[in-house]
Amino acid sequence: MAEELVLDTAIRDWVLVPLSVVMVLIGVLRYFVAKLMRSPSASPSPDPKLVKEGQVVIRARNLRMNAQYIPAKAFKSRKVYYTNEENGLLHVPKEEAQKAQAAMFSDPNMAMDMMKKNLSMIVPQTLTFAWVNFFFSGFVAAKIPFPLTPRFRGMLQNGIDLSTVDVSYVSSRSWYFLNLFGLRGLFSLILGEENATDDAQKMMQMGGGFGGNPTMSLAAEKDSLDIIQHDWALPKMEHHAEEVLRKLLKK
Amino acid sequence: MATVEIEDGRIERSRSWLTTSSNVEAINIEWTLYEQVAAAAMDCQRLDVAKDCIGVLSKQFPGSMRVGRLEALLFEAKGEWADAERAYALILENNPFDQIVHKRKIAIAKAQGDMALAVEYLNKYLELFMADHDAWRELAETYVALQMYKQALFCYEELILAQPTVPLYHLAYAEVLYTMGGLENLQTARKYYASTIQLTGGKNTRALFGVCLCSSAISQLTKGRNKEEESSELQSLAAEALLKEYKQRAPSKEALITNLLKNMKLS
């Protein structure tokens, strides 16, 4: 095993610090570019269907949670109103569900927005990665102050193919990745809480963006409404009320 | 009258504050204050003040929807319904989902005494914004005023679903049921009066009376054929609670309540 490696202070001055500073600056720059590219109309008038579907879901959820407070007859009529297969409020015809998804994909505005988001993310990332690769490849840039198991080698020593170097040394390319994903806290300090550009989160959003359409929540609400049993709570209320009154009279 | 004068004083003060103050804080809240003063002025019929405020606002924010709403509100305050409706229609063209404007239109219909139109507008509104429980409440009260109890019941059910812990909705539901009459409705009404008692801790006099009335009505309807023993002693307990309440709060009326309860054969 290697003894203590002595890292040149020049490496600190010319690799570690510049790399970190550049990463921060690029993050800030990207934030402003994204802000510029964002569509000017932040809240276009919403689709009436979407508004209605959101409201239906809220109302159906109220029914599901508080069903025990209304008489059985009222509950039954509401259940039919929501879930019947012909024109129930929560019923989504199959073709329509597919159509909604297709519409989402073909909507040029949506695609445009996605493109912009993607561009503001991918272009700088590839550029910086190329830059780091070109100028800083192969450096052992830093040492973390605690030992690690060899499994971390892939994470911390990307770009150095030496199996004899202790794992706690960090290569310059790995330092770049650590900065890329780890600077979120710093950005939230610099740019304000909600402006932090979080790559990981953005990627999640991109992946899940298509899944969370309102028709899905309609169907889910319908299913859970289908299975609940109505158990009227009011008959019990009379006994509770008696107890309350007895207590009141005793005072 | 007194409240109007107080309001007047407040408006005058905020107005003078607006014109004289030059502190930093004023800059931030100045325009909001103008809006609020305008609305308050309309509340107490100081239309000149309201007009001034709206004039300042529309000079500052030309073409603003929020100011447009205020202008339409001023038409309403003057009673110029047609102008107000036109102004609201203009706002709705740009933003068809402006809930406040939709509600104002309903209010105009109501102010003109056209209950049927108000109900129609409310229904249209609720078709889209069906989770807005304030609108359901408005509709319920309108239906009660029109004596359309079945529809009112539906609205109150919707309200109970939205906020099951508000005793007033239970109480109103029970009252509509009692008004409709019939054995089944009366029994249900009694249950809802009971739940009101439970939710208010027996402090709601109206609910106590309701239980007594329901019980006596039920016993009259089922006189002779006592098929199922309404086991509960709820009504006698409610009567006792009523008596106690009157003894504490209004001793002079105690004789009245004793007589009333005796007539209902409850005490």
Chai-1 contact restraints between the chains, C-beta under 6 A:
chainA,res_idxA,chainB,res_idxB,connection_type,confidence,min_distance_angstrom,max_distance_angstrom,comment,restraint_id
A,K52,B,L128,contact,1.0,0.0,6.0,A-B,restraint_1
A,Q55,B,F129,contact,1.0,0.0,6.0,A-B,restraint_2
A,Q55,B,M130,contact,1.0,0.0,6.0,A-B,restraint_3
A,Q55,B,A131,contact,1.0,0.0,6.0,A-B,restraint_4
A,I58,B,A131,contact,1.0,0.0,6.0,A-B,restraint_5
A,R59,B,M130,contact,1.0,0.0,6.0,A-B,restraint_6
A,R59,B,A131,contact,1.0,0.0,6.0,A-B,restraint_7
A,N62,B,L161,contact,1.0,0.0,6.0,A-B,restraint_8
A,N62,B,A162,contact,1.0,0.0,6.0,A-B,restraint_9
A,L63,B,L161,contact,1.0,0.0,6.0,A-B,restraint_10
A,N66,B,L161,contact,1.0,0.0,6.0,A-B,restraint_11
A,N66,B,P164,contact,1.0,0.0,6.0,A-B,restraint_12
A,Y69,B,I160,contact,1.0,0.0,6.0,A-B,restraint_13
A,Y69,B,P164,contact,1.0,0.0,6.0,A-B,restraint_14
A,I70,B,E157,contact,1.0,0.0,6.0,A-B,restraint_15
A,I70,B,I160,contact,1.0,0.0,6.0,A-B,restraint_16
A,A74,B,E157,contact,1.0,0.0,6.0,A-B,restraint_17
A,L234,B,K191,contact,1.0,0.0,6.0,A-B,restraint_18
A,L234,B,S195,contact,1.0,0.0,6.0,A-B,restraint_19
A,M237,B,A194,contact,1.0,0.0,6.0,A-B,restraint_20
A,M237,B,S195,contact,1.0,0.0,6.0,A-B,restraint_21
A,M237,B,Q198,contact,1.0,0.0,6.0,A-B,restraint_22
A,E238,B,A194,contact,1.0,0.0,6.0,A-B,restraint_23
A,E238,B,S232,contact,1.0,0.0,6.0,A-B,restraint_24
A,E238,B,L234,contact,1.0,0.0,6.0,A-B,restraint_25
A,H240,B,Q198,contact,1.0,0.0,6.0,A-B,restraint_26
A,A241,B,A194,contact,1.0,0.0,6.0,A-B,restraint_27
A,A241,B,I197,contact,1.0,0.0,6.0,A-B,restraint_28
A,A241,B,Q198,contact,1.0,0.0,6.0,A-B,restraint_29
A,E242,B,L234,contact,1.0,0.0,6.0,A-B,restraint_30
A,E242,B,L237,contact,1.0,0.0,6.0,A-B,restraint_31
A,V244,B,Q198,contact,1.0,0.0,6.0,A-B,restraint_32
A,V244,B,G201,contact,1.0,0.0,6.0,A-B,restraint_33
A,V244,B,G202,contact,1.0,0.0,6.0,A-B,restraint_34
A,L245,B,G202,contact,1.0,0.0,6.0,A-B,restraint_35
A,L245,B,L237,contact,1.0,0.0,6.0,A-B,restraint_36
A,L245,B,A241,contact,1.0,0.0,6.0,A-B,restraint_37
A,L248,B,G202,contact,1.0,0.0,6.0,A-B,restraint_38
A,L248,B,A241,contact,1.0,0.0,6.0,A-B,restraint_39
A,L249,B,E240,contact,1.0,0.0,6.0,A-B,restraint_40
